[in-house]
Amino acid sequence: MKNIKLAFALLLGFVAIFISFYNWTNLKKIEAKLQNLEQILGDIKSFKERDVIPETSVPVTDQEIITFTGTLRKEEVPAELELGDYWYWIYFDEPYRLEQNAAGFPMDVTKLQVNPPKSEEFNIDAFDGQHVEIKGYITWGYAESSVIQAEEIVKK
């Protein structure tokens, strides 16, 4: 009876060692596959990052340049949007009729977001709180919002 218990204990020990070794080799295979997958995903991510166009840059367009008049204000972006620190808004002197927008019908708006000019010579922060005249065109912004792509800003 003692030999049977000893043989059973040894058998259980070998089975436990076999299962541990089997799991260890399978885990190594899975780890190698995951590392390969991470490398592939990293390559895809770096490829996409090279081709991403920043949201504030707008492709060259043949749109009509429009003049907007109002007060330019720099405001903090709500933290939950995760879009950066600040954005710029023009508060119009008179409501502006926005023809093309995500709503699909003309609307009178009292303010619109402004993308800074691409030219390095313009420091849009210098116009914060000033009554300005912005020459630019309407384009699409975050979440299909309408924004003004400024080409030139002048104090009025």
C-alpha positions as CSV (number, residue, x, y, z in Angstrom):
1,M,0.0,0.0,0.0
2,K,2.9,2.3,0.8
3,N,4.4,1.7,-2.7
4,I,1.1,2.5,-4.4
5,K,0.9,5.9,-2.5
6,L,4.5,6.6,-3.4
7,A,4.0,5.7,-7.0
8,F,0.9,7.9,-7.1
9,A,2.7,10.8,-5.5
10,L,5.6,10.5,-8.1
11,L,3.1,10.3,-10.9
12,L,1.3,13.4,-9.8
13,G,4.7,15.2,-9.4
14,F,5.7,14.2,-13.0
15,V,2.3,15.3,-14.3
16,A,2.7,18.7,-12.5
17,I,6.2,19.1,-13.9
18,F,5.0,18.2,-17.4
19,I,2.1,20.6,-17.3
20,S,4.4,23.4,-16.0
21,F,7.0,22.8,-18.7
22,Y,4.2,22.6,-21.4
23,N,2.7,25.9,-20.2
24,W,6.1,27.5,-20.0
25,T,6.9,26.6,-23.6
26,N,3.5,27.8,-24.8
27,L,3.9,31.1,-22.9
28,K,7.3,31.6,-24.6
29,K,5.7,31.0,-28.1
30,I,2.8,33.4,-27.2
31,E,5.3,36.0,-25.9
32,A,7.3,35.8,-29.2
33,K,4.1,36.3,-31.2
34,L,3.1,39.3,-29.1
35,Q,6.5,40.9,-29.5
36,N,6.3,40.4,-33.3
37,L,2.8,41.9,-33.3
38,E,4.0,44.9,-31.2
39,Q,6.8,45.5,-33.7
40,I,4.4,45.4,-36.6
41,L,1.9,47.8,-34.9
42,G,4.8,50.1,-34.0
43,D,5.9,50.2,-37.6
44,I,2.3,51.0,-38.7
45,K,2.0,53.7,-36.1
46,S,5.2,55.4,-37.1
47,F,4.2,55.2,-40.7
48,K,0.8,56.9,-40.0
49,E,2.5,59.6,-37.9
50,R,4.7,60.6,-40.8
51,D,1.6,61.1,-43.0
52,V,-0.6,62.9,-40.5
53,I,-1.4,66.5,-41.4
54,P,-1.9,68.7,-38.3
55,E,-5.5,69.8,-37.8
56,T,-4.7,73.5,-38.0
57,S,-3.0,73.2,-41.4
58,V,-5.3,73.5,-44.4
59,P,-4.5,72.5,-47.9
60,V,-4.1,75.1,-50.6
61,T,-7.6,76.0,-51.8
62,D,-9.3,78.2,-54.4
63,Q,-11.9,79.4,-51.9
64,E,-13.0,83.0,-51.8
65,I,-11.2,85.2,-49.3
66,I,-13.7,86.8,-46.9
67,T,-13.2,89.6,-44.5
68,F,-14.4,89.2,-40.9
69,T,-14.6,92.0,-38.4
70,G,-14.9,91.5,-34.6
71,T,-13.0,91.0,-31.4
72,L,-10.3,88.2,-31.3
73,R,-10.0,86.3,-28.1
74,K,-7.6,83.6,-26.9
75,E,-9.5,81.1,-24.7
76,E,-8.5,77.9,-22.9
77,V,-9.6,74.7,-24.6
78,P,-11.8,72.5,-22.2
79,A,-9.5,69.8,-20.8
80,E,-11.9,67.0,-21.7
81,L,-11.5,67.8,-25.4
82,E,-7.7,67.1,-25.3
83,L,-7.1,69.5,-28.3
84,G,-4.3,71.5,-26.8
85,D,-4.1,74.5,-24.5
86,Y,-5.6,77.4,-26.3
87,W,-7.8,78.3,-29.3
88,Y,-8.8,81.6,-30.8
89,W,-12.3,82.9,-31.4
90,I,-13.6,86.0,-33.2
91,Y,-16.7,87.5,-31.7
92,F,-18.4,89.3,-34.6
93,D,-19.7,92.9,-34.4
94,E,-22.8,91.7,-36.2
95,P,-24.1,88.1,-36.6
96,Y,-22.5,86.3,-39.5
97,R,-24.6,84.2,-41.8
98,L,-22.8,80.8,-42.0
99,E,-24.0,79.2,-45.2
100,Q,-22.1,75.9,-45.2
101,N,-22.0,74.1,-41.9
102,A,-22.6,70.7,-40.4
103,A,-26.3,71.5,-39.6
104,G,-27.0,71.6,-43.3
105,F,-28.8,75.0,-43.4
106,P,-27.7,78.6,-43.0
107,M,-27.3,79.9,-39.5
108,D,-26.5,83.3,-37.9
109,V,-23.5,82.9,-35.6
110,T,-22.0,85.3,-33.2
111,K,-18.5,83.7,-33.0
112,L,-16.3,81.4,-35.0
113,Q,-13.0,79.6,-34.2
114,V,-10.0,81.0,-35.9
115,N,-7.0,79.0,-37.1
116,P,-3.8,81.2,-37.0
117,P,-2.2,82.2,-40.3
118,K,0.5,79.8,-41.6
119,S,2.9,82.6,-42.0
120,E,5.5,82.9,-39.2
121,E,5.4,86.7,-39.3
122,F,1.9,86.8,-37.7
123,N,1.8,86.4,-34.0
124,I,-1.8,85.9,-33.3
125,D,-1.3,86.4,-29.5
126,A,-0.6,90.0,-30.2
127,F,-4.2,90.5,-31.3
128,D,-5.8,88.9,-28.2
129,G,-8.6,91.1,-27.0
130,Q,-8.2,93.5,-30.0
131,H,-10.8,94.6,-32.5
132,V,-9.5,93.1,-35.7
133,E,-10.2,92.5,-39.3
134,I,-9.4,88.9,-40.5
135,K,-9.0,88.0,-44.1
136,G,-9.4,84.3,-44.7
137,Y,-11.9,81.6,-45.7
138,I,-14.2,79.1,-44.0
139,T,-13.0,75.6,-43.7
140,W,-13.8,72.5,-41.6
141,G,-12.4,72.0,-38.1
142,Y,-12.7,69.5,-35.3
143,A,-15.9,67.4,-35.3
144,E,-17.2,69.0,-38.5
145,S,-17.2,72.5,-37.0
146,S,-16.8,75.5,-39.3
147,V,-13.6,77.5,-38.6
148,I,-11.9,80.5,-40.2
149,Q,-8.5,79.8,-41.7
150,A,-6.9,83.2,-41.3
151,E,-4.6,84.5,-44.0
152,E,-4.1,88.0,-42.7
153,I,-5.0,89.8,-39.4
154,V,-5.1,93.6,-39.0
155,K,-6.0,95.8,-36.0
156,K,-9.1,97.8,-36.8
